[in-house]
Amino acid sequence: MEILVCAARIKQNVFSEADLNHIYRDDPEIVVEAKRFLKEHQKMIPTINPDQQFHLVAWSLSWPDEALKYLGSPHKPKLRPIPGAGAYFIQH
């Protein structure tokens, strides 16, 4: 769920508010719902871990058991790069 990934990005300050608005410009409702999840469903939000293996900006996601109950398997988020910063996720 992109909402959970966005909530993790907000919670851990991975991107600025301006960057979030840019990467979710095609679906701004994701940011609104992510903020709601931060208030109501903390146990569902994955942890974003920096991955030091790469020279690019990279993160891996650790999904909590509570989220996996509903997702069934780890969700692979949509690639949402930031111009000039680069960004992608590695599924662990």
PDB file of N, CA, C and O in Angstrom:
ATOM      1  N   MET A   1       0.836  -1.175   0.000  1.00  0.00           N
ATOM      2  CA  MET A   1       0.000   0.000   0.000  1.00  0.00           C
ATOM      3  C   MET A   1       0.886   1.245   0.000  1.00  0.00           C
ATOM      4  O   MET A   1       1.688   1.465   0.907  1.00  0.00           O
ATOM      5  N   GLU A   2       0.717   2.033  -1.023  1.00  0.00           N
ATOM      6  CA  GLU A   2       1.496   3.270  -1.126  1.00  0.00           C
ATOM      7  C   GLU A   2       1.238   4.212   0.043  1.00  0.00           C
ATOM      8  O   GLU A   2       2.111   4.998   0.413  1.00  0.00           O
ATOM      9  N   ILE A   3       0.054   4.138   0.622  1.00  0.00           N
ATOM     10  CA  ILE A   3      -0.262   4.999   1.764  1.00  0.00           C
ATOM     11  C   ILE A   3       0.664   4.675   2.936  1.00  0.00           C
ATOM     12  O   ILE A   3       1.153   5.584   3.606  1.00  0.00           O
ATOM     13  N   LEU A   4       0.905   3.400   3.184  1.00  0.00           N
ATOM     14  CA  LEU A   4       1.796   3.004   4.278  1.00  0.00           C
ATOM     15  C   LEU A   4       3.230   3.422   3.997  1.00  0.00           C
ATOM     16  O   LEU A   4       3.939   3.849   4.909  1.00  0.00           O
ATOM     17  N   VAL A   5       3.662   3.307   2.763  1.00  0.00           N
ATOM     18  CA  VAL A   5       5.018   3.729   2.395  1.00  0.00           C
ATOM     19  C   VAL A   5       5.153   5.239   2.561  1.00  0.00           C
ATOM     20  O   VAL A   5       6.162   5.723   3.076  1.00  0.00           O
ATOM     21  N   CYS A   6       4.142   5.980   2.128  1.00  0.00           N
ATOM     22  CA  CYS A   6       4.173   7.435   2.289  1.00  0.00           C
ATOM     23  C   CYS A   6       4.185   7.795   3.773  1.00  0.00           C
ATOM     24  O   CYS A   6       4.906   8.705   4.184  1.00  0.00           O
ATOM     25  N   ALA A   7       3.390   7.089   4.579  1.00  0.00           N
ATOM     26  CA  ALA A   7       3.377   7.349   6.025  1.00  0.00           C
ATOM     27  C   ALA A   7       4.756   7.120   6.628  1.00  0.00           C
ATOM     28  O   ALA A   7       5.195   7.880   7.491  1.00  0.00           O
ATOM     29  N   ALA A   8       5.436   6.076   6.177  1.00  0.00           N
ATOM     30  CA  ALA A   8       6.797   5.808   6.660  1.00  0.00           C
ATOM     31  C   ALA A   8       7.740   6.935   6.243  1.00  0.00           C
ATOM     32  O   ALA A   8       8.591   7.358   7.024  1.00  0.00           O
ATOM     33  N   ARG A   9       7.587   7.416   5.019  1.00  0.00           N
ATOM     34  CA  ARG A   9       8.424   8.525   4.544  1.00  0.00           C
ATOM     35  C   ARG A   9       8.210   9.773   5.397  1.00  0.00           C
ATOM     36  O   ARG A   9       9.163  10.485   5.716  1.00  0.00           O
ATOM     37  N   ILE A  10       6.947  10.036   5.769  1.00  0.00           N
ATOM     38  CA  ILE A  10       6.640  11.194   6.609  1.00  0.00           C
ATOM     39  C   ILE A  10       7.194  10.988   8.018  1.00  0.00           C
ATOM     40  O   ILE A  10       7.866  11.865   8.560  1.00  0.00           O
ATOM     41  N   LYS A  11       6.914   9.842   8.598  1.00  0.00           N
ATOM     42  CA  LYS A  11       7.317   9.549   9.982  1.00  0.00           C
ATOM     43  C   LYS A  11       8.822   9.658  10.173  1.00  0.00           C
ATOM     44  O   LYS A  11       9.288  10.173  11.190  1.00  0.00           O
ATOM     45  N   GLN A  12       9.576   9.176   9.201  1.00  0.00           N
ATOM     46  CA  GLN A  12      11.027   9.132   9.329  1.00  0.00           C
ATOM     47  C   GLN A  12      11.724  10.307   8.639  1.00  0.00           C
ATOM     48  O   GLN A  12      12.950  10.325   8.526  1.00  0.00           O
ATOM     49  N   ASN A  13      10.952  11.273   8.187  1.00  0.00           N
ATOM     50  CA  ASN A  13      11.519  12.465   7.530  1.00  0.00           C
ATOM     51  C   ASN A  13      12.469  12.116   6.394  1.00  0.00           C
ATOM     52  O   ASN A  13      13.524  12.732   6.245  1.00  0.00           O
ATOM     53  N   VAL A  14      12.088  11.122   5.591  1.00  0.00           N
ATOM     54  CA  VAL A  14      12.918  10.721   4.462  1.00  0.00           C
ATOM     55  C   VAL A  14      12.918  11.805   3.389  1.00  0.00           C
ATOM     56  O   VAL A  14      13.946  12.063   2.763  1.00  0.00           O
ATOM     57  N   PHE A  15      11.758  12.444   3.177  1.00  0.00           N
ATOM     58  CA  PHE A  15      11.630  13.510   2.195  1.00  0.00           C
ATOM     59  C   PHE A  15      10.970  14.714   2.841  1.00  0.00           C
ATOM     60  O   PHE A  15      10.232  14.582   3.818  1.00  0.00           O
ATOM     61  N   SER A  16      11.236  15.875   2.296  1.00  0.00           N
ATOM     62  CA  SER A  16      10.588  17.099   2.772  1.00  0.00           C
ATOM     63  C   SER A  16       9.122  17.102   2.327  1.00  0.00           C
ATOM     64  O   SER A  16       8.716  16.307   1.479  1.00  0.00           O
ATOM     65  N   GLU A  17       8.349  17.997   2.907  1.00  0.00           N
ATOM     66  CA  GLU A  17       6.944  18.158   2.515  1.00  0.00           C
ATOM     67  C   GLU A  17       6.846  18.509   1.032  1.00  0.00           C
ATOM     68  O   GLU A  17       5.969  18.004   0.332  1.00  0.00           O
ATOM     69  N   ALA A  18       7.737  19.367   0.554  1.00  0.00           N
ATOM     70  CA  ALA A  18       7.741  19.749  -0.866  1.00  0.00           C
ATOM     71  C   ALA A  18       8.045  18.542  -1.755  1.00  0.00           C
ATOM     72  O   ALA A  18       7.418  18.364  -2.799  1.00  0.00           O
ATOM     73  N   ASP A  19       9.012  17.713  -1.339  1.00  0.00           N
ATOM     74  CA  ASP A  19       9.335  16.508  -2.117  1.00  0.00           C
ATOM     75  C   ASP A  19       8.152  15.548  -2.138  1.00  0.00           C
ATOM     76  O   ASP A  19       7.839  14.975  -3.181  1.00  0.00           O
ATOM     77  N   LEU A  20       7.491  15.368  -0.990  1.00  0.00           N
ATOM     78  CA  LEU A  20       6.317  14.485  -0.941  1.00  0.00           C
ATOM     79  C   LEU A  20       5.222  14.994  -1.872  1.00  0.00           C
ATOM     80  O   LEU A  20       4.606  14.217  -2.602  1.00  0.00           O
ATOM     81  N   ASN A  21       4.985  16.301  -1.843  1.00  0.00           N
ATOM     82  CA  ASN A  21       3.975  16.863  -2.735  1.00  0.00           C
ATOM     83  C   ASN A  21       4.346  16.655  -4.194  1.00  0.00           C
ATOM     84  O   ASN A  21       3.470  16.479  -5.041  1.00  0.00           O
ATOM     85  N   HIS A  22       5.655  16.673  -4.495  1.00  0.00           N
ATOM     86  CA  HIS A  22       6.101  16.448  -5.865  1.00  0.00           C
ATOM     87  C   HIS A  22       5.932  14.972  -6.269  1.00  0.00           C
ATOM     88  O   HIS A  22       5.390  14.680  -7.335  1.00  0.00           O
ATOM     89  N   ILE A  23       6.387  14.062  -5.432  1.00  0.00           N
ATOM     90  CA  ILE A  23       6.345  12.655  -5.850  1.00  0.00           C
ATOM     91  C   ILE A  23       4.927  12.085  -5.868  1.00  0.00           C
ATOM     92  O   ILE A  23       4.662  11.106  -6.565  1.00  0.00           O
ATOM     93  N   TYR A  24       4.024  12.688  -5.112  1.00  0.00           N
ATOM     94  CA  TYR A  24       2.628  12.231  -5.119  1.00  0.00           C
ATOM     95  C   TYR A  24       1.716  13.230  -5.826  1.00  0.00           C
ATOM     96  O   TYR A  24       0.516  13.277  -5.555  1.00  0.00           O
ATOM     97  N   ARG A  25       2.272  14.013  -6.715  1.00  0.00           N
ATOM     98  CA  ARG A  25       1.487  15.029  -7.418  1.00  0.00           C
ATOM     99  C   ARG A  25       0.382  14.397  -8.262  1.00  0.00           C
ATOM    100  O   ARG A  25      -0.656  15.021  -8.485  1.00  0.00           O
ATOM    101  N   ASP A  26       0.591  13.173  -8.733  1.00  0.00           N
ATOM    102  CA  ASP A  26      -0.431  12.493  -9.529  1.00  0.00           C
ATOM    103  C   ASP A  26      -1.564  11.943  -8.661  1.00  0.00           C
ATOM    104  O   ASP A  26      -2.632  11.609  -9.176  1.00  0.00           O
ATOM    105  N   ASP A  27      -1.338  11.849  -7.347  1.00  0.00           N
ATOM    106  CA  ASP A  27      -2.359  11.321  -6.439  1.00  0.00           C
ATOM    107  C   ASP A  27      -2.156  11.913  -5.042  1.00  0.00           C
ATOM    108  O   ASP A  27      -1.720  11.204  -4.134  1.00  0.00           O
ATOM    109  N   PRO A  28      -2.465  13.198  -4.855  1.00  0.00           N
ATOM    110  CA  PRO A  28      -2.219  13.870  -3.570  1.00  0.00           C
ATOM    111  C   PRO A  28      -3.002  13.276  -2.405  1.00  0.00           C
ATOM    112  O   PRO A  28      -2.654  13.509  -1.248  1.00  0.00           O
ATOM    113  N   GLU A  29      -4.042  12.521  -2.691  1.00  0.00           N
ATOM    114  CA  GLU A  29      -4.834  11.896  -1.628  1.00  0.00           C
ATOM    115  C   GLU A  29      -3.981  10.890  -0.832  1.00  0.00           C
ATOM    116  O   GLU A  29      -4.276  10.619   0.332  1.00  0.00           O
ATOM    117  N   ILE A  30      -2.943  10.346  -1.447  1.00  0.00           N
ATOM    118  CA  ILE A  30      -2.050   9.416  -0.748  1.00  0.00           C
ATOM    119  C   ILE A  30      -1.433  10.101   0.465  1.00  0.00           C
ATOM    120  O   ILE A  30      -1.363   9.505   1.539  1.00  0.00           O
ATOM    121  N   VAL A  31      -0.984  11.343   0.310  1.00  0.00           N
ATOM    122  CA  VAL A  31      -0.367  12.078   1.421  1.00  0.00           C
ATOM    123  C   VAL A  31      -1.389  12.322   2.521  1.00  0.00           C
ATOM    124  O   VAL A  31      -1.079  12.168   3.702  1.00  0.00           O
ATOM    125  N   VAL A  32      -2.598  12.701   2.146  1.00  0.00           N
ATOM    126  CA  VAL A  32      -3.664  12.947   3.130  1.00  0.00           C
ATOM    127  C   VAL A  32      -3.955  11.671   3.922  1.00  0.00           C
ATOM    128  O   VAL A  32      -4.035  11.706   5.150  1.00  0.00           O
ATOM    129  N   GLU A  33      -4.111  10.561   3.228  1.00  0.00           N
ATOM    130  CA  GLU A  33      -4.403   9.292   3.898  1.00  0.00           C
ATOM    131  C   GLU A  33      -3.212   8.803   4.731  1.00  0.00           C
ATOM    132  O   GLU A  33      -3.397   8.202   5.789  1.00  0.00           O
ATOM    133  N   ALA A  34      -2.001   9.060   4.254  1.00  0.00           N
ATOM    134  CA  ALA A  34      -0.807   8.658   5.008  1.00  0.00           C
ATOM    135  C   ALA A  34      -0.764   9.366   6.356  1.00  0.00           C
ATOM    136  O   ALA A  34      -0.415   8.762   7.370  1.00  0.00           O
ATOM    137  N   LYS A  35      -1.118  10.643   6.363  1.00  0.00           N
ATOM    138  CA  LYS A  35      -1.146  11.387   7.628  1.00  0.00           C
ATOM    139  C   LYS A  35      -2.204  10.825   8.570  1.00  0.00           C
ATOM    140  O   LYS A  35      -2.008  10.808   9.785  1.00  0.00           O
ATOM    141  N   ARG A  36      -3.321  10.366   8.019  1.00  0.00           N
ATOM    142  CA  ARG A  36      -4.358   9.733   8.841  1.00  0.00           C
ATOM    143  C   ARG A  36      -3.839   8.410   9.422  1.00  0.00           C
ATOM    144  O   ARG A  36      -4.075   8.112  10.593  1.00  0.00           O
ATOM    145  N   PHE A  37      -3.144   7.632   8.615  1.00  0.00           N
ATOM    146  CA  PHE A  37      -2.581   6.367   9.094  1.00  0.00           C
ATOM    147  C   PHE A  37      -1.568   6.602  10.201  1.00  0.00           C
ATOM    148  O   PHE A  37      -1.469   5.801  11.130  1.00  0.00           O
ATOM    149  N   LEU A  38      -0.814   7.691  10.114  1.00  0.00           N
ATOM    150  CA  LEU A  38       0.145   8.015  11.168  1.00  0.00           C
ATOM    151  C   LEU A  38      -0.557   8.203  12.513  1.00  0.00           C
ATOM    152  O   LEU A  38       0.000   7.873  13.560  1.00  0.00           O
ATOM    153  N   LYS A  39      -1.756   8.724  12.480  1.00  0.00           N
ATOM    154  CA  LYS A  39      -2.512   8.948  13.713  1.00  0.00           C
ATOM    155  C   LYS A  39      -3.236   7.695  14.190  1.00  0.00           C
ATOM    156  O   LYS A  39      -3.335   7.459  15.394  1.00  0.00           O
ATOM    157  N   GLU A  40      -3.742   6.890  13.260  1.00  0.00           N
ATOM    158  CA  GLU A  40      -4.664   5.813  13.611  1.00  0.00           C
ATOM    159  C   GLU A  40      -4.097   4.397  13.503  1.00  0.00           C
ATOM    160  O   GLU A  40      -4.648   3.476  14.105  1.00  0.00           O
ATOM    161  N   HIS A  41      -3.018   4.200  12.756  1.00  0.00           N
ATOM    162  CA  HIS A  41      -2.549   2.831  12.479  1.00  0.00           C
ATOM    163  C   HIS A  41      -1.025   2.722  12.535  1.00  0.00           C
ATOM    164  O   HIS A  41      -0.412   2.207  11.600  1.00  0.00           O
ATOM    165  N   GLN A  42      -0.416   3.191  13.600  1.00  0.00           N
ATOM    166  CA  GLN A  42       1.048   3.175  13.748  1.00  0.00           C
ATOM    167  C   GLN A  42       1.655   1.780  13.550  1.00  0.00           C
ATOM    168  O   GLN A  42       2.752   1.655  13.005  1.00  0.00           O
ATOM    169  N   LYS A  43       0.950   0.736  13.989  1.00  0.00           N
ATOM    170  CA  LYS A  43       1.500  -0.625  13.916  1.00  0.00           C
ATOM    171  C   LYS A  43       1.587  -1.156  12.486  1.00  0.00           C
ATOM    172  O   LYS A  43       2.204  -2.195  12.252  1.00  0.00           O
ATOM    173  N   MET A  44       0.984  -0.463  11.540  1.00  0.00           N
ATOM    174  CA  MET A  44       0.980  -0.916  10.150  1.00  0.00           C
ATOM    175  C   MET A  44       2.116  -0.299   9.325  1.00  0.00           C
ATOM    176  O   MET A  44       2.389  -0.759   8.216  1.00  0.00           O
ATOM    177  N   ILE A  45       2.763   0.711   9.843  1.00  0.00           N
ATOM    178  CA  ILE A  45       3.729   1.484   9.064  1.00  0.00           C
ATOM    179  C   ILE A  45       5.089   0.785   9.021  1.00  0.00           C
ATOM    180  O   ILE A  45       5.640   0.434  10.064  1.00  0.00           O
ATOM    181  N   PRO A  46       5.628   0.585   7.821  1.00  0.00           N
ATOM    182  CA  PRO A  46       6.944  -0.066   7.717  1.00  0.00           C
ATOM    183  C   PRO A  46       8.063   0.855   8.201  1.00  0.00           C
ATOM    184  O   PRO A  46       7.877   2.060   8.376  1.00  0.00           O
ATOM    185  N   THR A  47       9.210   0.258   8.406  1.00  0.00           N
ATOM    186  CA  THR A  47      10.408   1.008   8.761  1.00  0.00           C
ATOM    187  C   THR A  47      11.255   1.129   7.500  1.00  0.00           C
ATOM    188  O   THR A  47      11.444   0.156   6.771  1.00  0.00           O
ATOM    189  N   ILE A  48      11.754   2.314   7.255  1.00  0.00           N
ATOM    190  CA  ILE A  48      12.628   2.555   6.107  1.00  0.00           C
ATOM    191  C   ILE A  48      14.063   2.538   6.617  1.00  0.00           C
ATOM    192  O   ILE A  48      14.420   3.281   7.531  1.00  0.00           O
ATOM    193  N   ASN A  49      14.873   1.687   6.018  1.00  0.00           N
ATOM    194  CA  ASN A  49      16.267   1.535   6.431  1.00  0.00           C
ATOM    195  C   ASN A  49      17.193   1.979   5.305  1.00  0.00           C
ATOM    196  O   ASN A  49      17.044   1.519   4.173  1.00  0.00           O
ATOM    197  N   PRO A  50      18.152   2.869   5.595  1.00  0.00           N
ATOM    198  CA  PRO A  50      19.124   3.230   4.556  1.00  0.00           C
ATOM    199  C   PRO A  50      19.928   1.993   4.164  1.00  0.00           C
ATOM    200  O   PRO A  50      20.253   1.163   5.013  1.00  0.00           O
ATOM    201  N   ASP A  51      20.237   1.878   2.907  1.00  0.00           N
ATOM    202  CA  ASP A  51      21.020   0.754   2.415  1.00  0.00           C
ATOM    203  C   ASP A  51      22.358   1.299   1.951  1.00  0.00           C
ATOM    204  O   ASP A  51      22.422   2.026   0.960  1.00  0.00           O
ATOM    205  N   GLN A  52      23.416   0.958   2.649  1.00  0.00           N
ATOM    206  CA  GLN A  52      24.737   1.525   2.397  1.00  0.00           C
ATOM    207  C   GLN A  52      25.506   0.819   1.278  1.00  0.00           C
ATOM    208  O   GLN A  52      26.645   1.189   0.995  1.00  0.00           O
ATOM    209  N   GLN A  53      24.913  -0.178   0.644  1.00  0.00           N
ATOM    210  CA  GLN A  53      25.625  -0.917  -0.401  1.00  0.00           C
ATOM    211  C   GLN A  53      25.770  -0.126  -1.699  1.00  0.00           C
ATOM    212  O   GLN A  53      26.628  -0.432  -2.527  1.00  0.00           O
ATOM    213  N   PHE A  54      24.946   0.870  -1.867  1.00  0.00           N
ATOM    214  CA  PHE A  54      24.874   1.552  -3.142  1.00  0.00           C
ATOM    215  C   PHE A  54      25.346   2.993  -3.016  1.00  0.00           C
ATOM    216  O   PHE A  54      25.304   3.585  -1.938  1.00  0.00           O
ATOM    217  N   HIS A  55      25.793   3.540  -4.130  1.00  0.00           N
ATOM    218  CA  HIS A  55      26.212   4.943  -4.171  1.00  0.00           C
ATOM    219  C   HIS A  55      25.023   5.853  -4.449  1.00  0.00           C
ATOM    220  O   HIS A  55      25.142   7.075  -4.353  1.00  0.00           O
ATOM    221  N   LEU A  56      23.891   5.277  -4.789  1.00  0.00           N
ATOM    222  CA  LEU A  56      22.671   6.042  -5.016  1.00  0.00           C
ATOM    223  C   LEU A  56      21.883   6.113  -3.717  1.00  0.00           C
ATOM    224  O   LEU A  56      22.188   5.409  -2.755  1.00  0.00           O
ATOM    225  N   VAL A  57      20.874   6.962  -3.699  1.00  0.00           N
ATOM    226  CA  VAL A  57      19.998   7.020  -2.531  1.00  0.00           C
ATOM    227  C   VAL A  57      19.108   5.786  -2.587  1.00  0.00           C
ATOM    228  O   VAL A  57      18.322   5.621  -3.521  1.00  0.00           O
ATOM    229  N   ALA A  58      19.233   4.925  -1.591  1.00  0.00           N
ATOM    230  CA  ALA A  58      18.464   3.681  -1.601  1.00  0.00           C
ATOM    231  C   ALA A  58      17.972   3.364  -0.195  1.00  0.00           C
ATOM    232  O   ALA A  58      18.634   3.679   0.794  1.00  0.00           O
ATOM    233  N   TRP A  59      16.820   2.748  -0.122  1.00  0.00           N
ATOM    234  CA  TRP A  59      16.273   2.319   1.158  1.00  0.00           C
ATOM    235  C   TRP A  59      15.671   0.941   1.008  1.00  0.00           C
ATOM    236  O   TRP A  59      15.245   0.543  -0.076  1.00  0.00           O
ATOM    237  N   SER A  60      15.644   0.230   2.098  1.00  0.00           N
ATOM    238  CA  SER A  60      14.897  -1.028   2.132  1.00  0.00           C
ATOM    239  C   SER A  60      13.759  -0.835   3.127  1.00  0.00           C
ATOM    240  O   SER A  60      13.826   0.027   4.003  1.00  0.00           O
ATOM    241  N   LEU A  61      12.731  -1.635   2.984  1.00  0.00           N
ATOM    242  CA  LEU A  61      11.573  -1.569   3.870  1.00  0.00           C
ATOM    243  C   LEU A  61      11.511  -2.810   4.741  1.00  0.00           C
ATOM    244  O   LEU A  61      11.731  -3.925   4.268  1.00  0.00           O
ATOM    245  N   SER A  62      11.210  -2.610   6.013  1.00  0.00           N
ATOM    246  CA  SER A  62      10.932  -3.713   6.928  1.00  0.00           C
ATOM    247  C   SER A  62       9.464  -3.588   7.309  1.00  0.00           C
ATOM    248  O   SER A  62       9.048  -2.603   7.919  1.00  0.00           O
ATOM    249  N   TRP A  63       8.688  -4.603   6.942  1.00  0.00           N
ATOM    250  CA  TRP A  63       7.250  -4.554   7.184  1.00  0.00           C
ATOM    251  C   TRP A  63       6.911  -5.177   8.527  1.00  0.00           C
ATOM    252  O   TRP A  63       7.380  -6.273   8.832  1.00  0.00           O
ATOM    253  N   PRO A  64       6.094  -4.489   9.349  1.00  0.00           N
ATOM    254  CA  PRO A  64       5.671  -5.065  10.625  1.00  0.00           C
ATOM    255  C   PRO A  64       4.687  -6.216  10.390  1.00  0.00           C
ATOM    256  O   PRO A  64       3.985  -6.253   9.380  1.00  0.00           O
ATOM    257  N   ASP A  65       4.652  -7.142  11.332  1.00  0.00           N
ATOM    258  CA  ASP A  65       3.746  -8.290  11.226  1.00  0.00           C
ATOM    259  C   ASP A  65       2.295  -7.853  11.059  1.00  0.00           C
ATOM    260  O   ASP A  65       1.539  -8.485  10.322  1.00  0.00           O
ATOM    261  N   GLU A  66       1.902  -6.779  11.737  1.00  0.00           N
ATOM    262  CA  GLU A  66       0.527  -6.290  11.651  1.00  0.00           C
ATOM    263  C   GLU A  66       0.159  -5.941  10.211  1.00  0.00           C
ATOM    264  O   GLU A  66      -0.949  -6.243   9.768  1.00  0.00           O
ATOM    265  N   ALA A  67       1.072  -5.311   9.478  1.00  0.00           N
ATOM    266  CA  ALA A  67       0.804  -4.965   8.080  1.00  0.00           C
ATOM    267  C   ALA A  67       0.766  -6.211   7.204  1.00  0.00           C
ATOM    268  O   ALA A  67      -0.064  -6.310   6.300  1.00  0.00           O
ATOM    269  N   LEU A  68       1.661  -7.164   7.468  1.00  0.00           N
ATOM    270  CA  LEU A  68       1.718  -8.372   6.647  1.00  0.00           C
ATOM    271  C   LEU A  68       0.460  -9.227   6.799  1.00  0.00           C
ATOM    272  O   LEU A  68       0.121  -9.991   5.895  1.00  0.00           O
ATOM    273  N   LYS A  69      -0.235  -9.107   7.933  1.00  0.00           N
ATOM    274  CA  LYS A  69      -1.509  -9.816   8.104  1.00  0.00           C
ATOM    275  C   LYS A  69      -2.500  -9.399   7.027  1.00  0.00           C
ATOM    276  O   LYS A  69      -3.286 -10.217   6.549  1.00  0.00           O
ATOM    277  N   TYR A  70      -2.463  -8.136   6.650  1.00  0.00           N
ATOM    278  CA  TYR A  70      -3.406  -7.607   5.669  1.00  0.00           C
ATOM    279  C   TYR A  70      -2.856  -7.643   4.252  1.00  0.00           C
ATOM    280  O   TYR A  70      -3.600  -7.872   3.299  1.00  0.00           O
ATOM    281  N   LEU A  71      -1.563  -7.420   4.113  1.00  0.00           N
ATOM    282  CA  LEU A  71      -0.963  -7.405   2.783  1.00  0.00           C
ATOM    283  C   LEU A  71      -0.747  -8.802   2.235  1.00  0.00           C
ATOM    284  O   LEU A  71      -0.780  -9.002   1.021  1.00  0.00           O
ATOM    285  N   GLY A  72      -0.527  -9.774   3.112  1.00  0.00           N
ATOM    286  CA  GLY A  72      -0.243 -11.139   2.683  1.00  0.00           C
ATOM    287  C   GLY A  72       1.238 -11.353   2.434  1.00  0.00           C
ATOM    288  O   GLY A  72       1.807 -12.342   2.896  1.00  0.00           O
ATOM    289  N   SER A  73       1.860 -10.456   1.721  1.00  0.00           N
ATOM    290  CA  SER A  73       3.302 -10.509   1.482  1.00  0.00           C
ATOM    291  C   SER A  73       3.799  -9.067   1.414  1.00  0.00           C
ATOM    292  O   SER A  73       3.010  -8.144   1.214  1.00  0.00           O
ATOM    293  N   PRO A  74       5.094  -8.876   1.577  1.00  0.00           N
ATOM    294  CA  PRO A  74       5.619  -7.503   1.553  1.00  0.00           C
ATOM    295  C   PRO A  74       5.251  -6.784   0.254  1.00  0.00           C
ATOM    296  O   PRO A  74       5.418  -7.322  -0.841  1.00  0.00           O
ATOM    297  N   HIS A  75       4.760  -5.593   0.397  1.00  0.00           N
ATOM    298  CA  HIS A  75       4.389  -4.752  -0.738  1.00  0.00           C
ATOM    299  C   HIS A  75       5.637  -4.110  -1.298  1.00  0.00           C
ATOM    300  O   HIS A  75       6.465  -3.594  -0.548  1.00  0.00           O
ATOM    301  N   LYS A  76       5.777  -4.137  -2.592  1.00  0.00           N
ATOM    302  CA  LYS A  76       6.900  -3.454  -3.242  1.00  0.00           C
ATOM    303  C   LYS A  76       6.394  -2.102  -3.722  1.00  0.00           C
ATOM    304  O   LYS A  76       5.585  -2.040  -4.648  1.00  0.00           O
ATOM    305  N   PRO A  77       6.857  -1.021  -3.110  1.00  0.00           N
ATOM    306  CA  PRO A  77       6.334   0.294  -3.474  1.00  0.00           C
ATOM    307  C   PRO A  77       6.724   0.713  -4.881  1.00  0.00           C
ATOM    308  O   PRO A  77       7.731   0.271  -5.434  1.00  0.00           O
ATOM    309  N   LYS A  78       5.897   1.574  -5.433  1.00  0.00           N
ATOM    310  CA  LYS A  78       6.152   2.137  -6.746  1.00  0.00           C
ATOM    311  C   LYS A  78       7.389   3.025  -6.679  1.00  0.00           C
ATOM    312  O   LYS A  78       7.559   3.788  -5.728  1.00  0.00           O
ATOM    313  N   LEU A  79       8.238   2.929  -7.672  1.00  0.00           N
ATOM    314  CA  LEU A  79       9.411   3.797  -7.765  1.00  0.00           C
ATOM    315  C   LEU A  79       8.923   5.227  -7.929  1.00  0.00           C
ATOM    316  O   LEU A  79       8.159   5.531  -8.846  1.00  0.00           O
ATOM    317  N   ARG A  80       9.367   6.099  -7.039  1.00  0.00           N
ATOM    318  CA  ARG A  80       8.972   7.508  -7.091  1.00  0.00           C
ATOM    319  C   ARG A  80      10.220   8.363  -6.917  1.00  0.00           C
ATOM    320  O   ARG A  80      10.503   8.829  -5.813  1.00  0.00           O
ATOM    321  N   PRO A  81      10.975   8.576  -8.007  1.00  0.00           N
ATOM    322  CA  PRO A  81      12.223   9.344  -7.898  1.00  0.00           C
ATOM    323  C   PRO A  81      11.982  10.831  -7.667  1.00  0.00           C
ATOM    324  O   PRO A  81      10.942  11.374  -8.037  1.00  0.00           O
ATOM    325  N   ILE A  82      12.953  11.466  -7.057  1.00  0.00           N
ATOM    326  CA  ILE A  82      12.964  12.912  -6.859  1.00  0.00           C
ATOM    327  C   ILE A  82      14.016  13.470  -7.810  1.00  0.00           C
ATOM    328  O   ILE A  82      15.169  13.043  -7.749  1.00  0.00           O
ATOM    329  N   PRO A  83      13.661  14.409  -8.689  1.00  0.00           N
ATOM    330  CA  PRO A  83      14.667  14.967  -9.602  1.00  0.00           C
ATOM    331  C   PRO A  83      15.866  15.522  -8.826  1.00  0.00           C
ATOM    332  O   PRO A  83      15.709  16.321  -7.903  1.00  0.00           O
ATOM    333  N   GLY A  84      17.052  15.088  -9.217  1.00  0.00           N
ATOM    334  CA  GLY A  84      18.273  15.561  -8.589  1.00  0.00           C
ATOM    335  C   GLY A  84      18.690  14.776  -7.369  1.00  0.00           C
ATOM    336  O   GLY A  84      19.851  14.845  -6.964  1.00  0.00           O
ATOM    337  N   ALA A  85      17.775  14.028  -6.767  1.00  0.00           N
ATOM    338  CA  ALA A  85      18.109  13.273  -5.557  1.00  0.00           C
ATOM    339  C   ALA A  85      18.157  11.782  -5.832  1.00  0.00           C
ATOM    340  O   ALA A  85      18.932  11.061  -5.202  1.00  0.00           O
ATOM    341  N   GLY A  86      17.343  11.310  -6.761  1.00  0.00           N
ATOM    342  CA  GLY A  86      17.230   9.880  -7.009  1.00  0.00           C
ATOM    343  C   GLY A  86      16.605   9.216  -5.799  1.00  0.00           C
ATOM    344  O   GLY A  86      16.752   9.709  -4.681  1.00  0.00           O
ATOM    345  N   ALA A  87      15.930   8.135  -5.995  1.00  0.00           N
ATOM    346  CA  ALA A  87      15.342   7.412  -4.877  1.00  0.00           C
ATOM    347  C   ALA A  87      14.768   6.112  -5.399  1.00  0.00           C
ATOM    348  O   ALA A  87      14.113   6.085  -6.441  1.00  0.00           O
ATOM    349  N   TYR A  88      15.013   5.049  -4.682  1.00  0.00           N
ATOM    350  CA  TYR A  88      14.344   3.805  -5.015  1.00  0.00           C
ATOM    351  C   TYR A  88      14.359   2.906  -3.793  1.00  0.00           C
ATOM    352  O   TYR A  88      15.079   3.164  -2.828  1.00  0.00           O
ATOM    353  N   PHE A  89      13.570   1.864  -3.840  1.00  0.00           N
ATOM    354  CA  PHE A  89      13.478   0.932  -2.724  1.00  0.00           C
ATOM    355  C   PHE A  89      13.990  -0.426  -3.140  1.00  0.00           C
ATOM    356  O   PHE A  89      13.869  -0.830  -4.296  1.00  0.00           O
ATOM    357  N   ILE A  90      14.557  -1.117  -2.186  1.00  0.00           N
ATOM    358  CA  ILE A  90      14.991  -2.492  -2.356  1.00  0.00           C
ATOM    359  C   ILE A  90      14.108  -3.319  -1.441  1.00  0.00           C
ATOM    360  O   ILE A  90      13.982  -2.998  -0.260  1.00  0.00           O
ATOM    361  N   GLN A  91      13.501  -4.363  -1.947  1.00  0.00           N
ATOM    362  CA  GLN A  91      12.639  -5.198  -1.124  1.00  0.00           C
ATOM    363  C   GLN A  91      13.457  -6.217  -0.361  1.00  0.00           C
ATOM    364  O   GLN A  91      14.200  -6.985  -0.971  1.00  0.00           O
ATOM    365  N   HIS A  92      13.341  -6.245   0.959  1.00  0.00           N
ATOM    366  CA  HIS A  92      14.020  -7.232   1.807  1.00  0.00           C
ATOM    367  C   HIS A  92      13.024  -8.178   2.379  1.00  0.00           C
ATOM    368  O   HIS A  92      13.392  -9.088   3.122  1.00  0.00           O
TER     369      HIS A  92
END
